[in-house]
């Protein structure tokens, strides 16, 4: 759009790094429409199932290319590069990068937010906490212990990537989310680049205290992350620094930075407590502004920082609920069931040919149910099928599943903060589906306001950057009406509640299908077996007979047998091994005998079918059990526990003046003194050495 009436406005540029694309967008100050934009798709590598990696250098190169092309469009619009007064940054959250602060070289590909390789790391951390409670740290960080958050990804890299371990030992390791990586490189990199992040991104790491807005020492200790490797936490709107990378952006200031979902909340102008937005993509991300009041969720949601519009501005919090499968359900129906060929063009057309789902309900819990249920044992189901069911009904049921899951989260938010929602702001590519938006309004019973711009994250970052630069007043923006389409409810309360009740019945039937097995860190089973294999392969020793002393070191206490086959236990060795077991790291804290697999629904269908909502903690009739957190106990446990080790074949080098005990199967532990009985066991077991 050319300059109107010859009046130029200040421009704000935005770097928008998403999961799939990198964009550079330019806005006129205090205007919600994009003036110019350019984007490139990113390469995402999946080396194993559940692993998602990105190239950090590709992100930087794409930023420069997109900026060149977007700024190149300004001439035709009557503007120039010099009209851009500041830059904002918005990014995919939780995605984590490790790099060398002296060379700027990434030490490992970026681990994406949806990567779940850290399952074993989660279990090892949980093993340090009372009752292995994944919500134990929510009172500090607002987050459950989950593979999604950055602290687990940092810990995994330290434990499994030699280059990261070496950099940590040499005090040259830097960790950060994508915003930190971008700013550090734009502002000089190894030559004085700023290692910073903002409060919204820091609140997604599991390392920040939501009250102090600083890295929490106890959490850093728990996850084994040195504070020197973490970025400085800043507000979401302030002048951070100036670009010094020699690119077309050189000399521009950087003054706004938020995670993409928080940026969308600002872009949607949800700046008052009680307002909410939902972004519809392959999954859904619903944020509910709770104002300056930090609400601790007891209904399966997480607490996060919404924004902080200046160093001295008050922090604003939000409740968040994520839906794992939204647009992904449509892709499943296309790719797996072949019910359609093109999701974008056919979904609404096919589903619109029927007036209802015919009482068919689709729960797309392909890998478990997320907020507010958090049930890993759930699996996807389609129920209510009849002889008259067609693909039209199933596709419409998939659309309704997105809406029902949104209502699940809204119901939980209402219970947590007691502020009923009056309207829901929406955006995202999937929001272009007219039928979906109408179904959403019908099933939650409030108006749905769809923004004309499908990606509101860039706009939110522009608002924050312009606010700090003095060209985009937030106080005026609060009264700005973003162009939108409104969808009003057309059903009665009784009808929507009846359908929602059946949805809850369908969710109930999806539970208990998958058997949750304890990981290596919880049981030690696989490690004992793999350690034995490593021992044999490394020293070319043939596998030992089950009753030999070589095998007994791995498989349990030393046992001989008399002529009649009765066991003769060597009490001396048995006692000494018991002492070593107590002193060994958590991962090798006990040798657990092989357990039989837990019962599945196929083993005892009647047992699972008799389960009620009370059994799954989903009911409203039972009083929730509240536990008081004893932080003195938890701090003592964490302080006294050894470091966590995962898949480290050789002893680790320690920077402590402590005795190190190792053995030939890879066990390692720092000791303040040689324990009693150590000499005795060394004499009895040839594979144990004292260093």
C-alpha positions, 0 to 999 in steps of 0.5 A: 500500500503506497504512502497515503497523502504523502505522509510517511510514518515510522516503520518497525521491522520484525524478525519472526522465527516460527517452527516451519518458517522464518519471516521478516515483516514491516509495519507502519507504526500504530497500524495492524496491517503488514506493509511488507513481508518475506518468508522462507521455509526452514529445514527440520530434521527428524533423526529418530522418532520424536526427535526434531532438530533445526539448523541454527545457522540456517535461521541466521541466513534466512533472517538476512535473506528475508530482511533483504527481500522485505526491505527491497519492497519498500521503494515501491511503497514510498519508503526506504530502509532508513524509515525503519526506526527499530526491530522486534523479535518473536520466536518459537518458544522452548527450542534450545541452542548451545553454542561456543561463546568464543567462536559462535559455532553451534555445538549441536543442532537446535532441539525443537520445542516439540522434541521428546527425546528428553523422556529419560532425563525427565525421569532422572530429575523426577527421581530426585523429587519427593513422590516423583511429582512432576508438578512439584516445581510449579509453585516456582516456575509455573511449569510441570517437569516435561520434555517440552521445556528448555531446562530438560533439553539443556541437561540432555545436551550436557549429558549426551553431547561431548562438545557441550560437556567440553565447552561447559568444563572450559567455561565457554558454553552458552545456552539460549532459546532462539531469541537469545541466539538471534540477538547474540549474533545480530549484536556482534556474536563473539565480538561482544554480542549480547547474551539476553532473553526476555521474561516470556521466553525465560518463563518457558525454560523451567529455570526462572522464578515467576516472582523474582523474574530471575534464574532460580539457584535451586532450579539451576542446581537441580538441572545442573545448568551453570548460571554463567551459561544462561542469558540475562533476563530483560523485559519484553519492551526496551532498547537492548542494543544495536545490530552490528553484523554487517547485514542490511539491518546493521545500525538498527536498534532492537527494542522488542522481544517475546515468545510467539504465543505471548506476542500473539496475545499482545497483537490481539490486543488482549491486554486486560485481565480476563481476555484470551486468545487461541491460535489454531495450527497443527496444535492450539495454544490458548492464553488467558490474561490474568493481569498482575495476579499470578494464578496457580492452576489446580486444573491442569494448566500452566502459569506463564509470563504474558509480557512486561512492557518495560524494565519498570513496568509491572509483569503481567501473567497468563494461564496457558493450555495447549492442544497437541492435535488440532490441524494434525487431526485433519492431516491424519484423516487425509494421510492415514485414512485417505478421507480427503486429498487437500485439508485446506480446500476440502475439510470445510466442504466435506464436513459442511455437507452434513448438519451434525456428526450423527453423534460421532465423537473423535478424540485425537489423542494419538500420543496422549491427552494434554491440557487439562488432562495430561494423560500419557496413557490415552489414545485416539478413538472414534466412537458412536459409529453407526451403519449410516456414518460417512466420512462427512460425519468423521471429518466434522467430528474432527473439527468439533474435537478441536472446539471441545478441547478448547472448551476443556481449557476454558472450563479449567481457566474459569475454575482456576481464576473465576473470571468467565470469558466474554469473547475469544480472540482467534488467529492461525492458519486453521482459523480460516475455516469458516465452519470451524469458527462457527462450531467453536462459537456454538460449543463454547457459547461466546462470540469468537473474533477472528483477526483478519491477519492470520499471524498476530505474533509479528504484530505483537512484537512490533507493538513492543518494539515500537513502544520502547522506541516511542513510536507505538504507544501501548496506552493508545493501542489498548483502545485500538480495534483490530479488524476481525470477523465475529462468529456468534453462538447459534445453539442453546445452552442445553444443546451445547452442554449435552454434546459436551457431556458426550465429549467427556464420555468419549474422553473417558473411553480414550483413557487407559489404552497405553501402558506407561512403562518406567524408563531407564532412569527409573528402573536401571534395567536397560542400563545394567544390560547395556553396561554388561554388553559394553563390558564384554565388547570393550574387553573382548570377554565372552558372556559369563555363565549366569552363575559366575562371579563375573555375571554376579557383579552386574546381575546382583550379589555374588552367589555360588551353589552347592551340589544340590543346587542350593544357593550359597551367599557370600555375605561379605561381598553381599554386604559390601555391594549393598554399601556401594549401591547406596553410594552410587548415583541415582541412576544406578541407585538400585538393581531392580529385578525384571518386572512383568509388563503392566496389565493392558486393556486387552488383558483385563477389559472388564477392569478398565471398563469399570473405571470411573472419572474418580479413578482418573482424577477427572471428577468434580465430586472429590476434594483435590488433595493438596500437598504443602511443599517443604522447600527445606527438604527439597533443597537438602535432597538436591544439594546432597544428590550427585549429578545425573549421568546418562549414557556416559560410557567413560568416567566424567572429568570433575572440576572438584577436589574430591576422590573419584570412584569408578568401575569398569562398567561405567559407574562413576561418583564423586566421594568426599572420602573412601567409604568403609568396606571399599577395600574389602570389596576391591579384594573380592571383585576384580572389576572394581578399581580405585582411582 
